[in-house]
Amino acid sequence: MIEFFTIKEIVKHYKKENFKSKERFEYNQEISNILDEHSTNNIDIIVFLIGLVVLLISLLTMRHAYLCSKNYSLFARILNMIFGFFFTGLYMVTYFIKNGVMKNKC
């Protein structure tokens, strides 16, 4: 989920920079409006689709964290789920090292 927020901020920064560069140069107004509409819509759609994929992966990681921590206390289980949801990439890497490389099971 943190990855999604990072991508969203990068896109927001890109849009601001694109708008600033547009102000510096003189463009034909009709052509620049058409190009801006299409590029902004495409970027918004891409960010939305990435957000859906990231949300799905985060929810699956959270479910996996819940199932793999069945022997822990309730507090540790909830903390593990929250960590798995927000830091999906880091959780999956540590899970792979712990269970894939070292051959431990959940």
N, C-alpha and C positions, 0 to 999 in steps of 0.2 A: 504494500500500500504506500509506503514511503516513496517507492520508485515512481508511482503514479503522480504523487504530488510534485516530485522533482520534474517530471516530464511536463506537467501542466504549467509550472512556473517558467520552464525554458521556453515553451510555446508562447506564453504571455510576454516574455521578454523579447522574443523574436518578432511578435506582432508590433510591439512598441518601436523596436529598431526599424522595422519595415516602414512604419508610419513616419518616423523621423527622416528616413532617407527619401521618402516620397516628397516631403516638404522641401528638401534641399534642391531638387531638380524640377524643372518645368516639364510636365507631361501633358499630353492631350487628355483633357478631363474625361471624355467618354471612354477612351481606352483604359485609362487607369482605374476608373470606377468598375468597369467590367472585370478587369483582372483582379482587383481587390476583392470583389464579391465572391468570385470563384475560389480564389486561394484561401480566403477566410473560411468559407463554407467547408472546403476540403480539409483544412487543418482542424476545424472544430469536429468534423465527423471522425477524423483519425484519432483525435484525443478522446472522443467518446468511446470509440471501439477499443482503444487501448485501456481505457478505464474499466470497461466491462470485463476484458480479459484479466486485468490485474485483480479486480474484485473477485472473480471466479477463482483464480489461483490463490488469493488470500483466504477465501472461505474454505477451500479444500485444505490448505495448510493448517488453518485453525482447527478443522475437523480432525486432521491427522494428529495435531498436537494434543487434542482432547483424548483421542483413542490411545495414543502412546503414553499418556500420563495417568492411566487408570489406577495405578498403585500409589499415587501421590495423594497428599491432602487436598481438600477442596481449594484452599487458597493457592497452593502451588499449581494446581491444575488450571485455575482461572488465569494465573499469571503466565503460565506456559501458553495458553490459548491467545492471550493478548499479544505476547511476544511473537507468536507464530503469525498473527494477523498483520501486525504493523511492520514487522521486519521479516517478511516472507523469504527474501533471498538469503539473508543470513541464517535463518532457521533451517532452510533446506540444505545449505552448505554444511552446517554443523550436523544435521541429521545424516547426510551422506557420509561424512567422515566417521561419525559414531557408529552407524549401522551398516553402511556399505563397505567401508574400508576395514573397520575393526570387526566386522561380522557379528555385531550385537543385534539383538532383536528388541522390538518395542517392549 
